[in-house]
Amino acid sequence: MVIDRTGLAEFLRRRRESLQPEDVGLPRGQRRRTNGLRREEVAALSHMSTDYYARLEQERGPQPSAQMLASIAQGLHLSLDERDHLFRLAGHEPPLRGPVSEHISPGLLRVLDRLGDTPAEIITELGETLRQTALGVALTGETTGFRGPDRSFGYRWFTDPAARQLYAPEEHSFQSRLFASHLRELVTLRGPGSRAAYYADLILARSDEFRALWNDHEVGLRPHDVKNFVHAELGPLELNCQTLLDPGQSHFLLVYTANPGSETYEKLQLLSVLGAQPL
């Protein structure tokens, strides 16, 4: 496919101008004269330089890679149809949709953008973190930077002892059963050639505990409503976990809250003051 530089530039400009700062979780500020978002704001949301993004709107620069286009699609909060259109304008085949897609829907992003004072994260059905709030990072650590199988929390749970440190020791046995049960359900649902099956094979080769649980064929377990965490600086935390599902993409928004007046609530207040800075 050939890049349509004019069409790409016009599409990017129109989408940028149609968004307001509050639509993407940014403060409006004073003395704002730009219609919609500024180029530097879109560049920051898309994790690229302002110069690189500006050249695309000016019909200049190299053909953007699929990775760059995926970042722009998320930065501009594009729908799946808009994302696919962006890829075709740039001369690429659009990525697959469904459970393998990592494109977060605009609606789910808008909800996350409004949770600036709450620990929250968006994950795939395999426990791969796609986006976190600042307080989510402060609570669970930065988990979007893993690569390969390590992106899956379930994989890390059985292959890296450090992954279990966030959970109270009395939770470990149930969490192990939960991950094994959920992965077995996914393998049956997605099929033998799926990423779920690939992860299952990897963990089976590395973990005796997982092999024993896998052979139990236990299914139907669901997470507890309350999670008992042990934060490195704040100590024990008893958190309610609300889950919002995007069924089209099989993405989950996890929101962690505490009962008002509880000790954990006070600790989250401290976390909200300090943000993602080391305590």
VOPA-130784 format. One line per 2 residues: number of its first residue (from 0); their letters; for each residue x, y, z of N, C-alpha, C, O. Coordinates in steps of 0.02 Angstrom, whole numbers, plus 50000, padded with zeros to 5 digits. Layout:
<rs>
NUM = a = X:Y:Z:X:Y:Z:X:Y:Z:X:Y:Z | ...
</rs>
This chain:
<rs>
0 = mv = 50042:49940:50000:50000:50000:50000:50044:50063:50000:50099:50063:50029 | 50020:50115:49968:50057:50177:49961:50030:50229:50010:49969:50234:50019
2 = id = 50074:50267:50040:50053:50318:50088:50018:50375:50051:50041:50398:49999 | 49963:50398:50079:49926:50457:50054:49943:50514:50101:49910:50526:50151
4 = rt = 49996:50551:50084:50021:50602:50130:49970:50658:50142:49962:50681:50198 | 49935:50679:50089:49886:50733:50097:49828:50709:50139:49807:50744:50185
6 = gl = 49803:50650:50124:49747:50624:50163:49766:50612:50236:49726:50625:50281 | 49826:50587:50247:49850:50575:50315:49855:50641:50353:49833:50645:50411
8 = ae = 49885:50691:50322:49894:50756:50355:49826:50787:50373:49817:50813:50428 | 49779:50784:50326:49714:50814:50339:49676:50777:50394:49644:50808:50436
10 = fl = 49681:50711:50393:49647:50671:50444:49674:50686:50513:49636:50695:50561 | 49740:50689:50519:49771:50704:50584:49751:50773:50609:49735:50781:50668
12 = rr = 49751:50822:50565:49732:50890:50585:49660:50892:50609:49645:50922:50661 | 49615:50861:50571:49544:50863:50590:49532:50828:50657:49494:50853:50698
14 = rr = 49565:50771:50667:49555:50735:50730:49584:50776:50788:49554:50780:50842 | 49643:50806:50778:49673:50847:50831:49629:50906:50849:49619:50920:50908
16 = es = 49602:50940:50798:49561:50999:50810:49494:50983:50842:49462:51026:50872 | 49471:50920:50835:49406:50901:50862:49410:50883:50936:49358:50876:50969
18 = lq = 49471:50875:50963:49479:50856:51033:49494:50917:51076:49531:50961:51056 | 49465:50918:51136:49479:50968:51186:49525:50937:51239:49524:50876:51248
20 = pe = 49564:50977:51275:49609:50950:51326:49575:50904:51375:49601:50851:51394 | 49515:50923:51398:49479:50883:51447:49457:50815:51418:49444:50768:51456
22 = dv = 49454:50810:51351:49436:50746:51320:49490:50693:51329:49476:50633:51326 | 49552:50715:51340:49608:50669:51344:49644:50674:51411:49702:50652:51418
24 = gl = 49610:50703:51461:49639:50705:51528:49690:50759:51539:49730:50754:51586 | 49690:50812:51497:49738:50867:51505:49703:50928:51533:49644:50938:51519
26 = pr = 49738:50969:51572:49708:51032:51596:49701:51082:51539:49744:51085:51494 | 49648:51120:51539:49638:51169:51486:49686:51228:51493:49714:51251:51444
28 = gq = 49696:51251:51554:49740:51308:51564:49709:51373:51539:49654:51373:51513 | 49745:51428:51549:49721:51493:51529:49755:51514:51463:49805:51485:51442
30 = rr = 49727:51565:51432:49754:51593:51370:49761:51540:51315:49813:51536:51282 | 49710:51500:51307:49713:51448:51256:49680:51473:51192:49620:51488:51192
32 = rt = 49719:51479:51139:49693:51506:51076:49685:51452:51023:49651:51463:50973 | 49716:51394:51034:49715:51341:50983:49647:51308:50981:49617:51294:51033
34 = ng = 49622:51294:50920:49562:51254:50911:49580:51182:50925:49620:51152:50888 | 49553:51153:50977:49570:51083:50992:49637:51078:51027:49658:51123:51062
36 = lr = 49670:51020:51016:49734:51008:51048:49791:51041:51009:49786:51051:50949 | 49844:51056:51044:49905:51080:51011:49945:51020:50985:49936:50964:51009
38 = re = 49988:51033:50936:50029:50979:50909:50073:50948:50962:50082:50887:50964 | 50101:50990:51005:50146:50964:51057:50108:50920:51107:50137:50875:51136
40 = ev = 50044:50934:51117:50004:50893:51162:49990:50824:51131:49995:50773:51166 | 49974:50823:51067:49964:50759:51033:50028:50719:51032:50028:50658:51042
42 = aa = 50084:50753:51019:50149:50719:51018:50164:50687:51086:50188:50631:51089 | 50151:50724:51140:50164:50698:51207:50119:50639:51222:50141:50589:51250
44 = ls = 50055:50644:51203:50008:50589:51214:50028:50527:51173:50012:50471:51192 | 50061:50539:51117:50080:50485:51072:50152:50461:51083:50176:50417:51047
46 = hm = 50186:50490:51132:50255:50469:51150:50304:50477:51092:50341:50432:51075 | 50302:50536:51061:50349:50551:51006:50366:50625:51008:50335:50664:51045
48 = st = 50415:50645:50969:50435:50715:50969:50384:50758:50932:50350:50734:50886 | 50380:50821:50953:50334:50867:50919:50354:50876:50846:50311:50881:50802
50 = dy = 50419:50878:50833:50443:50886:50764:50420:50829:50719:50399:50839:50663 | 50425:50767:50745:50405:50709:50705:50330:50714:50689:50310:50704:50631
52 = ya = 50289:50728:50740:50217:50732:50728:50200:50790:50680:50159:50782:50636 | 50233:50847:50690:50219:50906:50648:50233:50891:50575:50196:50913:50531
54 = rl = 50287:50854:50561:50303:50839:50491:50249:50796:50458:50238:50802:50398 | 50216:50754:50497:50161:50714:50468:50103:50759:50447:50073:50749:50395
56 = eq = 50088:50809:50489:50034:50856:50472:50055:50902:50415:50012:50933:50382 | 50120:50908:50402:50144:50951:50349:50162:50912:50286:50193:50939:50240
58 = er = 50141:50848:50284:50153:50805:50226:50227:50794:50212:50248:50788:50154 | 50266:50792:50266:50338:50782:50259:50360:50723:50302:50320:50693:50338
60 = gp = 50423:50707:50297:50452:50655:50340:50444:50585:50312:50412:50576:50260 | 50474:50536:50345:50471:50466:50321:50401:50436:50332:50360:50464:50369
62 = qp = 50389:50380:50301:50327:50344:50313:50326:50318:50385:50373:50283:50406 | 50275:50335:50424:50274:50312:50493:50267:50236:50498:50234:50205:50457
64 = sa = 50299:50208:50549:50296:50136:50560:50229:50118:50591:50192:50161:50614 | 50214:50054:50591:50152:50030:50622:50151:50047:50697:50099:50063:50725
66 = qm = 50209:50043:50729:50214:50060:50800:50198:50133:50813:50162:50150:50860 | 50224:50177:50770:50210:50248:50777:50136:50262:50766:50106:50302:50802
68 = la = 50107:50229:50716:50036:50240:50702:49992:50216:50759:49942:50248:50776 | 50011:50160:50790:49973:50136:50848:49976:50186:50905:49926:50197:50939
70 = si = 50034:50217:50916:50041:50268:50968:49999:50329:50953:49967:50357:50998 | 49998:50350:50890:49958:50408:50871:49884:50393:50879:49845:50435:50903
72 = aq = 49864:50333:50860:49793:50313:50865:49770:50317:50938:49714:50338:50952 | 49813:50295:50985:49795:50300:51055:49797:50371:51080:49754:50393:51118
74 = gl = 49848:50409:51058:49854:50478:51079:49795:50520:51058:49774:50565:51095 | 49768:50507:51000:49710:50544:50974:49643:50512:50994:49591:50536:50974
76 = hl = 49646:50460:51035:49585:50425:51058:49541:50404:51000:49481:50416:51000 | 49572:50373:50949:49534:50352:50891:49493:50289:50905:49513:50247:50945
78 = sl = 49436:50284:50871:49398:50222:50873:49434:50170:50829:49482:50187:50795 | 49411:50108:50831:49442:50057:50789:49436:50073:50715:49484:50063:50678
80 = de = 49379:50097:50694:49370:50115:50623:49417:50172:50604:49447:50172:50550 | 49424:50222:50649:49470:50277:50635:49542:50254:50636:49582:50276:50594
82 = rd = 49560:50209:50681:49627:50181:50683:49643:50145:50617:49697:50155:50589 | 49597:50104:50594:49608:50067:50532:49616:50115:50473:49657:50104:50429
84 = hl = 49576:50168:50472:49581:50219:50420:49649:50252:50421:49680:50263:50369 | 49673:50268:50481:49740:50299:50489:49794:50254:50460:49838:50277:50424
86 = fr = 49791:50190:50475:49841:50143:50450:49840:50140:50374:49893:50141:50342 | 49781:50138:50344:49777:50134:50271:49803:50198:50238:49836:50195:50187
88 = la = 49787:50256:50268:49813:50318:50241:49889:50319:50241:49921:50346:50196 | 49918:50288:50293:49991:50287:50300:50024:50230:50262:50084:50220:50266
90 = gh = 49984:50191:50224:50012:50138:50183:50024:50073:50219:50067:50034:50198 | 49986:50059:50273:49994:49997:50311:49928:49960:50315:49874:49990:50313
92 = ep = 49932:49893:50320:49873:49854:50336:49856:49864:50409:49900:49863:50452 | 49792:49875:50426:49773:49885:50496:49787:49823:50538:49784:49767:50512
94 = pl = 49802:49831:50602:49811:49774:50646:49747:49734:50654:49692:49758:50637 | 49753:49674:50679:49695:49632:50691:49653:49662:50748:49678:49697:50791
96 = rg = 49589:49646:50746:49544:49667:50799:49532:49608:50846:49560:49554:50838 | 49490:49620:50897:49472:49566:50943:49520:49559:51001:49554:49607:51019
98 = pv = 49523:49499:51031:49562:49490:51092:49637:49500:51085:49671:49512:51134 | 49663:49496:51023:49735:49507:51014:49752:49581:51007:49810:49600:51009
100 = se = 49701:49623:50998:49713:49694:50988:49732:49728:51054:49705:49711:51107 | 49778:49775:51051:49798:49814:51110:49776:49886:51104:49797:49928:51144
102 = hi = 49733:49901:51055:49708:49969:51047:49651:49979:51097:49600:49945:51093 | 49660:50026:51143:49609:50039:51194:49554:50083:51165:49568:50132:51131
104 = sp = 49492:50065:51178:49436:50103:51150:49434:50173:51180:49454:50183:51238 | 49410:50222:51141:49407:50291:51167:49366:50296:51232:49384:50335:51277
106 = gl = 49311:50258:51237:49270:50262:51296:49307:50240:51358:49302:50272:51411 | 49344:50185:51353:49382:50160:51411:49438:50209:51429:49452:50219:51488
108 = lr = 49469:50239:51378:49521:50289:51392:49492:50350:51427:49523:50378:51472 | 49432:50371:51406:49401:50430:51438:49387:50417:51512:49397:50461:51553
110 = vl = 49365:50356:51528:49354:50339:51598:49420:50342:51636:49423:50371:51690 | 49472:50311:51608:49537:50311:51642:49564:50382:51651:49592:50398:51703
112 = dr = 49555:50424:51600:49580:50493:51604:49548:50532:51662:49578:50580:51686 | 49489:50511:51684:49455:50546:51738:49469:50517:51807:49437:50535:51856
114 = lg = 49516:50471:51809:49533:50438:51872:49602:50459:51897:49640:50419:51923 | 49618:50523:51888:49684:50547:51907:49700:50540:51980:49759:50538:51999
116 = dt = 49648:50538:52023:49660:50533:52095:49648:50462:52121:49638:50453:52181 | 49649:50412:52076:49632:50344:52095:49681:50295:52063:49698:50302:52005
118 = pa = 49704:50244:52101:49744:50192:52069:49701:50152:52020:49649:50125:52039 | 49722:50147:51958:49683:50111:51907:49730:50090:51851:49784:50119:51841
120 = ei = 49709:50038:51815:49749:50014:51758:49703:49979:51709:49650:49954:51726 | 49725:49978:51646:49690:49941:51593:49735:49882:51573:49794:49891:51558
122 = it = 49707:49822:51574:49745:49762:51558:49709:49721:51505:49649:49729:51495 | 49746:49677:51471:49717:49630:51424:49691:49569:51462:49701:49563:51523
124 = el = 49659:49524:51427:49633:49464:51460:49690:49418:51485:49678:49373:51525 | 49751:49430:51461:49808:49392:51483:49849:49428:51537:49905:49408:51554
126 = ge = 49821:49482:51563:49854:49518:51617:49912:49561:51595:49958:49574:51634 | 49911:49584:51532:49962:49629:51506:49939:49701:51516:49886:49720:51491
128 = tl = 49978:49740:51553:49957:49809:51569:49967:49854:51508:50022:49859:51481 | 49913:49888:51488:49916:49934:51431:49922:50006:51453:49954:50046:51419
130 = rq = 49892:50024:51510:49893:50094:51533:49881:50095:51608:49842:50055:51634 | 49914:50142:51642:49905:50151:51714:49896:50225:51730:49923:50267:51694
132 = ta = 49859:50240:51783:49859:50307:51810:49923:50315:51851:49957:50266:51867 | 49939:50378:51867:49999:50390:51907:49995:50355:51974:50045:50328:51999
134 = lg = 49935:50354:52004:49928:50320:52068:49928:50244:52059:49945:50207:52106 | 49909:50221:52000:49915:50150:51986:49988:50129:51986:50006:50076:52011
136 = va = 50031:50171:51958:50103:50158:51959:50129:50160:52030:50169:50118:52050 | 50105:50208:52069:50128:50214:52139:50107:50154:52180:50142:50134:52227
138 = lt = 50050:50124:52162:50025:50067:52200:50058:50001:52180:50083:49965:52223 | 50059:49986:52116:50081:49920:52093:50149:49921:52059:50176:49868:52041
140 = ge = 50178:49982:52049:50239:49987:52011:50225:49996:51937:50169:49984:51914 | 50275:50018:51899:50268:50027:51827:50267:49959:51793:50317:49923:51793
142 = tt = 50211:49940:51763:50204:49874:51734:50190:49875:51659:50174:49824:51629 | 50196:49935:51628:50184:49939:51555:50249:49928:51515:50246:49921:51454
144 = gf = 50306:49925:51549:50369:49922:51514:50396:49853:51502:50450:49845:51472 | 50361:49801:51524:50386:49733:51513:50381:49715:51439:50339:49742:51403
146 = rg = 50423:49669:51418:50423:49645:51349:50418:49570:51347:50437:49535:51394 | 50392:49544:51291:50387:49472:51283:50337:49442:51332:50291:49477:51354
148 = pd = 50344:49379:51349:50298:49346:51395:50294:49381:51463:50243:49376:51497 | 50347:49416:51483:50348:49450:51548:50294:49504:51553:50279:49528:51607
150 = rs = 50265:49523:51496:50211:49573:51498:50150:49546:51536:50113:49584:51566 | 50141:49480:51535:50084:49449:51569:50098:49440:51643:50148:49409:51662
152 = fg = 50055:49469:51686:50065:49461:51758:50060:49388:51779:50095:49366:51824 | 50015:49350:51746:50010:49279:51762:50074:49242:51747:50094:49198:51785
154 = yr = 50106:49259:51692:50171:49227:51676:50222:49246:51728:50259:49202:51752 | 50227:49310:51746:50276:49330:51797:50261:49298:51864:50307:49283:51902
156 = wf = 50198:49288:51880:50179:49258:51944:50212:49190:51954:50233:49173:52009 | 50216:49151:51901:50243:49083:51906:50317:49079:51889:50348:49026:51900
158 = td = 50347:49132:51863:50417:49128:51842:50462:49177:51878:50523:49171:51873 | 50434:49226:51913:50474:49277:51947:50447:49287:52018:50393:49316:52025
160 = pa = 50482:49264:52069:50458:49271:52138:50442:49343:52157:50399:49354:52200 | 50475:49392:52127:50463:49462:52144:50392:49483:52127:50366:49530:52157
162 = ar = 50360:49449:52080:50292:49468:52060:50242:49457:52116:50188:49487:52115 | 50258:49415:52164:50211:49398:52217:50216:49445:52277:50175:49441:52322
164 = ql = 50266:49488:52278:50278:49530:52336:50221:49578:52351:50211:49597:52409 | 50184:49598:52300:50129:49645:52310:50071:49613:52348:50034:49649:52382
166 = ya = 50062:49548:52343:50006:49514:52374:50025:49486:52442:50081:49462:52452 | 49979:49490:52490:49990:49461:52556:50001:49386:52548:49970:49355:52506
168 = pe = 50046:49356:52588:50062:49285:52581:50000:49240:52582:49999:49189:52547 | 49950:49257:52622:49890:49214:52626:49850:49215:52561:49804:49174:52553
170 = eh = 49865:49261:52516:49830:49265:52451:49864:49223:52397:49833:49211:52345 | 49924:49202:52408:49964:49172:52354:49932:49108:52326:49928:49100:52265
172 = sf = 49909:49064:52369:49881:49000:52346:49821:49012:52302:49815:48981:52248 | 49775:49055:52324:49716:49069:52283:49734:49102:52218:49707:49085:52165
174 = qs = 49781:49150:52219:49800:49184:52157:49829:49134:52107:49816:49140:52047 | 49868:49087:52130:49896:49037:52085:49841:48996:52052:49841:48985:51992
176 = rl = 49793:48974:52093:49736:48937:52065:49696:48980:52017:49673:48956:51965 | 49687:49044:52034:49648:49090:51991:49681:49098:51923:49647:49094:51872
178 = fa = 49747:49109:51922:49781:49118:51858:49778:49055:51815:49767:49059:51755 | 49788:48998:51847:49786:48935:51809:49716:48922:51782:49708:48901:51724
180 = sh = 49665:48935:51822:49596:48926:51801:49579:48972:51742:49550:48951:51693 | 49597:49035:51750:49581:49085:51697:49617:49068:51632:49588:49074:51578
182 = lr = 49681:49048:51637:49718:49033:51576:49690:48971:51542:49687:48968:51480 | 49669:48921:51580:49639:48861:51550:49575:48879:51513:49563:48854:51458
184 = el = 49534:48922:51542:49473:48944:51508:49490:48981:51443:49457:48971:51392 | 49542:49024:51445:49561:49062:51385:49588:49016:51330:49572:49026:51272
186 = vt = 49627:48966:51348:49654:48920:51298:49597:48884:51263:49599:48876:51202 | 49547:48863:51301:49489:48829:51270:49450:48877:51226:49426:48858:51173
188 = lr = 49443:48940:51250:49404:48989:51212:49440:49011:51149:49409:49017:51096 | 49505:49025:51154:49542:49054:51097:49573:49001:51051:49586:49016:50993
190 = gp = 49584:48941:51075:49608:48888:51031:49682:48874:51039:49719:48912:51071 | 49705:48818:51011:49774:48795:51021:49828:48840:50990:49885:48838:51012
192 = gs = 49810:48880:50941:49860:48924:50910:49862:48993:50939:49894:49037:50911 | 49827:49005:50993:49819:49072:51021:49879:49092:51064:49921:49050:51081
194 = ra = 49881:49156:51082:49933:49180:51127:49924:49150:51197:49972:49139:51233 | 49860:49138:51216:49847:49106:51280:49879:49036:51282:49910:49018:51332
196 = ay = 49872:48998:51228:49902:48931:51226:49978:48936:51227:50012:48894:51258 | 50005:48986:51194:50078:48997:51194:50103:49010:51264:50153:48981:51286
198 = ya = 50068:49054:51301:50088:49069:51370:50082:49007:51414:50126:48993:51455 | 50028:48968:51404:50020:48908:51445:50078:48860:51435:50103:48831:51483
200 = dl = 50099:48851:51373:50155:48805:51359:50219:48831:51391:50258:48792:51419 | 50230:48896:51388:50290:48924:51419:50291:48913:51495:50342:48894:51523
202 = il = 50234:48926:51527:50232:48918:51600:50236:48845:51620:50268:48828:51670 | 50205:48801:51581:50209:48729:51596:50281:48705:51595:50299:48660:51633
204 = ar = 50322:48734:51551:50391:48713:51546:50434:48741:51602:50491:48718:51612 | 50408:48790:51639:50451:48824:51689:50427:48817:51761:50467:48829:51807
206 = sd = 50365:48797:51773:50338:48798:51841:50307:48732:51860:50258:48711:51830 | 50334:48699:51911:50304:48638:51938:50236:48653:51970:50189:48615:51963
208 = ef = 50231:48711:52004:50168:48730:52036:50113:48737:51983:50057:48713:51993 | 50129:48771:51928:50079:48781:51876:50059:48714:51844:50000:48703:51830
210 = ra = 50106:48669:51833:50090:48605:51804:50041:48566:51847:49994:48536:51821 | 50051:48567:51913:50005:48532:51959:49935:48563:51956:49886:48527:51954
212 = lw = 49932:48629:51955:49867:48662:51952:49834:48652:51884:49773:48642:51881 | 49873:48653:51831:49847:48642:51764:49815:48574:51758:49762:48566:51726
214 = nd = 49846:48524:51789:49821:48455:51785:49757:48445:51826:49723:48395:51818 | 49742:48493:51871:49680:48489:51909:49619:48508:51867:49562:48492:51886
216 = he = 49629:48542:51811:49575:48563:51766:49521:48604:51802:49462:48598:51788 | 49543:48645:51849:49495:48687:51886:49477:48748:51844:49522:48783:51819
218 = vg = 49413:48761:51836:49390:48819:51799:49335:48854:51840:49309:48826:51888 | 49319:48915:51820:49264:48950:51851:49282:48993:51911:49238:49024:51940
220 = lr = 49346:48996:51930:49366:49039:51985:49362:49113:51963:49376:49129:51906 | 49342:49155:52009:49339:49226:51995:49376:49265:52049:49379:49242:52106
222 = ph = 49403:49323:52033:49441:49362:52084:49397:49381:52143:49337:49392:52136 | 49429:49386:52201:49394:49412:52260:49380:49486:52251:49419:49522:52218
224 = dv = 49326:49510:52280:49309:49581:52276:49359:49624:52313:49370:49682:52296 | 49390:49596:52365:49439:49632:52405:49508:49601:52395:49516:49540:52400
226 = kn = 49558:49643:52381:49626:49619:52372:49668:49643:52431:49664:49700:52452 | 49708:49597:52458:49753:49614:52513:49824:49622:52486:49858:49573:52472
228 = fv = 49844:49684:52479:49910:49700:52453:49958:49715:52510:49936:49730:52566 | 50022:49711:52496:50073:49733:52543:50119:49781:52505:50162:49760:52466
230 = ha = 50108:49846:52516:50148:49897:52481:50216:49904:52515:50221:49900:52577 | 50267:49914:52476:50336:49916:52503:50344:49969:52557:50380:49957:52605
232 = el = 50312:50027:52550:50319:50081:52599:50259:50089:52644:50266:50106:52702 | 50199:50078:52618:50138:50090:52657:50117:50030:52697:50076:50037:52742
234 = gp = 50142:49970:52682:50124:49911:52719:50059:49880:52694:50042:49889:52635 | 50021:49844:52737:49960:49809:52715:49907:49857:52690:49896:49910:52719
236 = le = 49874:49838:52635:49819:49877:52606:49762:49830:52590:49771:49778:52559 | 49702:49848:52612:49641:49809:52596:49600:49849:52546:49567:49898:52564
238 = ln = 49603:49828:52483:49575:49868:52429:49517:49833:52394:49520:49773:52380 | 49464:49871:52381:49411:49846:52338:49433:49855:52266:49463:49906:52248
240 = cq = 49418:49806:52224:49437:49810:52153:49374:49807:52110:49343:49754:52105 | 49356:49863:52080:49301:49865:52032:49328:49854:51962:49381:49879:51944
242 = tl = 49291:49815:51922:49314:49797:51855:49263:49818:51803:49203:49804:51810 | 49287:49852:51752:49245:49870:51695:49272:49835:51633:49332:49841:51618
244 = ld = 49230:49798:51598:49251:49758:51540:49231:49792:51475:49174:49814:51468 | 49278:49795:51428:49263:49813:51359:49259:49748:51320:49311:49722:51301
246 = pg = 49200:49721:51308:49195:49654:51278:49221:49650:51207:49245:49598:51186 | 49218:49706:51170:49242:49704:51101:49316:49693:51096:49340:49661:51049
248 = qs = 49354:49719:51145:49427:49714:51144:49454:49667:51197:49514:49653:51199 | 49410:49641:51240:49431:49599:51296:49482:49634:51340:49532:49604:51362
250 = hf = 49469:49698:51352:49511:49737:51398:49473:49749:51463:49411:49754:51463 | 49510:49753:51517:49481:49764:51583:49509:49827:51614:49570:49837:51615
252 = ll = 49465:49869:51640:49486:49927:51680:49479:49908:51753:49423:49894:51776 | 49534:49907:51789:49534:49890:51860:49542:49954:51900:49589:49992:51889
254 = vy = 49496:49966:51947:49497:50026:51989:49501:50004:52062:49460:49966:52085 | 49552:50029:52097:49564:50010:52166:49541:50065:52213:49563:50122:52208
256 = ta = 49496:50048:52260:49471:50097:52308:49472:50067:52378:49480:50006:52386 | 49464:50110:52428:49462:50088:52498:49401:50116:52533:49376:50169:52513
258 = np = 49377:50082:52583:49319:50105:52621:49336:50170:52657:49387:50173:52692 | 49295:50222:52649:49308:50286:52684:49316:50276:52759:49277:50239:52790
260 = gs = 49365:50309:52788:49377:50304:52859:49421:50247:52880:49442:50243:52937 | 49436:50201:52833:49478:50144:52850:49552:50164:52850:49570:50217:52824
262 = et = 49593:50122:52879:49665:50135:52879:49693:50137:52808:49736:50178:52792 | 49667:50091:52766:49690:50090:52696:49670:50155:52660:49708:50180:52619
264 = ye = 49611:50181:52675:49589:50244:52645:49638:50300:52661:49656:50340:52618 | 49660:50303:52723:49708:50354:52743:49775:50345:52707:49808:50393:52688
266 = kl = 49794:50282:52697:49857:50269:52661:49852:50289:52588:49900:50314:52559 | 49793:50279:52558:49784:50300:52488:49785:50376:52483:49809:50403:52433
268 = ql = 49760:50410:52534:49763:50483:52535:49836:50505:52534:49854:50552:52499 | 49878:50471:52573:49949:50487:52574:49980:50473:52506:50021:50512:52482
270 = ls = 49960:50418:52476:49985:50400:52409:49965:50452:52358:50004:50468:52312 | 49904:50480:52365:49880:50530:52317:49919:50595:52324:49927:50632:52275
272 = vl = 49942:50610:52384:49982:50671:52394:50052:50662:52364:50078:50708:52332 | 50080:50604:52374:50148:50592:52351:50151:50571:52278:50204:50575:52247
274 = ga = 50094:50547:52251:50092:50525:52182:50139:50467:52170:50146:50423:52213 | 50170:50467:52112:50214:50411:52093:50286:50423:52116:50331:50387:52095
276 = qp = 50296:50474:52159:50364:50486:52184:50382:50434:52236:50338:50411:52273 | 50445:50415:52242:50466:50368:52294:50449:50396:52363:50458:50456:52376
278 = l = 50424:50353:52406:50405:50375:52473:50466:50378:52519:50459:50396:52577
</rs>
